[in-house]
């Protein structure tokens, strides 16, 4: 499964999104579920799913689905 597809599932599960949400264009605080608490739950879910560890700056900079895809891609390719 491609990283983006796998990450889309993590976003849907962690943020409890409906299937019709446009995850690919989702940005932090675009929806009520992606608030600061939701953000930390999302980060933890991504770390668990991909067996990666984000630095503090990366957690702060994860501002959209697209940014998350780039971060996870970089971390998994450089592991």
C-alpha positions as CSV (number, residue, x, y, z in Angstrom):
1,X,0.0,0.0,0.0
2,X,1.3,3.4,-0.9
3,X,2.3,5.8,1.9
4,X,-0.4,8.3,1.0
5,X,-3.1,5.6,1.0
6,X,-2.0,4.2,4.3
7,X,-1.7,7.7,5.8
8,X,-5.2,8.6,4.5
9,X,-6.6,5.6,6.6
10,X,-4.7,6.8,9.7
11,X,-6.1,10.3,9.3
12,X,-9.7,8.9,8.9
13,X,-9.3,6.6,11.9
14,X,-7.4,9.0,14.2
15,X,-9.6,12.0,13.5
16,X,-12.8,9.9,13.2
17,X,-13.6,11.4,9.8
18,X,-16.5,10.5,7.5
19,X,-15.6,8.7,4.3
20,X,-16.6,11.8,2.2
21,X,-14.0,14.1,3.8
22,X,-11.4,15.4,1.3
23,X,-8.4,14.2,3.3
24,X,-5.8,15.0,0.6
25,X,-6.6,18.8,1.0
26,X,-7.1,18.7,4.7
27,X,-5.2,21.3,6.8
28,X,-4.7,21.7,10.5
29,X,-7.8,23.2,12.1
30,X,-9.9,23.0,8.9
31,X,-12.2,20.7,10.8
32,X,-13.2,20.6,14.5
33,X,-11.6,17.1,15.0
34,X,-8.1,18.4,14.0
35,X,-7.6,20.6,17.0
36,X,-4.5,20.5,19.3
37,X,-5.8,17.3,21.0
38,X,-6.7,15.7,17.7
39,X,-3.3,16.7,16.4
40,X,-1.5,14.8,19.1
41,X,-3.7,11.7,18.7
42,X,-3.0,11.9,14.9
43,X,0.8,12.2,15.5
44,X,0.8,9.2,17.8
45,X,-1.3,7.1,15.3
46,X,1.1,8.0,12.5
47,X,4.1,7.1,14.6
48,X,2.5,3.7,15.5
49,X,1.4,2.9,12.0
50,X,4.7,3.7,10.3
51,X,7.1,2.9,13.2
52,X,8.6,6.4,13.1
53,X,9.4,9.0,15.6
54,X,8.8,12.7,14.9
55,X,11.0,15.5,16.2
56,X,9.2,18.3,18.1
57,X,9.6,20.7,15.1
58,X,8.1,18.1,12.8
59,X,5.0,17.8,15.1
60,X,4.6,21.5,15.0
61,X,5.1,21.8,11.3
62,X,2.7,19.0,10.4
63,X,0.1,21.4,9.1
64,X,-1.7,19.4,6.4
65,X,-2.1,15.9,5.0
66,X,0.3,16.7,2.2
67,X,3.0,17.8,4.7
68,X,2.4,14.6,6.7
69,X,2.9,12.5,3.5
70,X,6.2,14.2,2.8
71,X,7.4,13.8,6.4
72,X,6.5,10.1,6.6
73,X,8.0,9.5,3.2
74,X,11.3,11.1,4.2
75,X,11.4,9.2,7.6
76,X,10.6,5.8,6.0
77,X,13.0,6.3,3.1
78,X,15.9,7.4,5.4
79,X,15.3,4.7,8.0
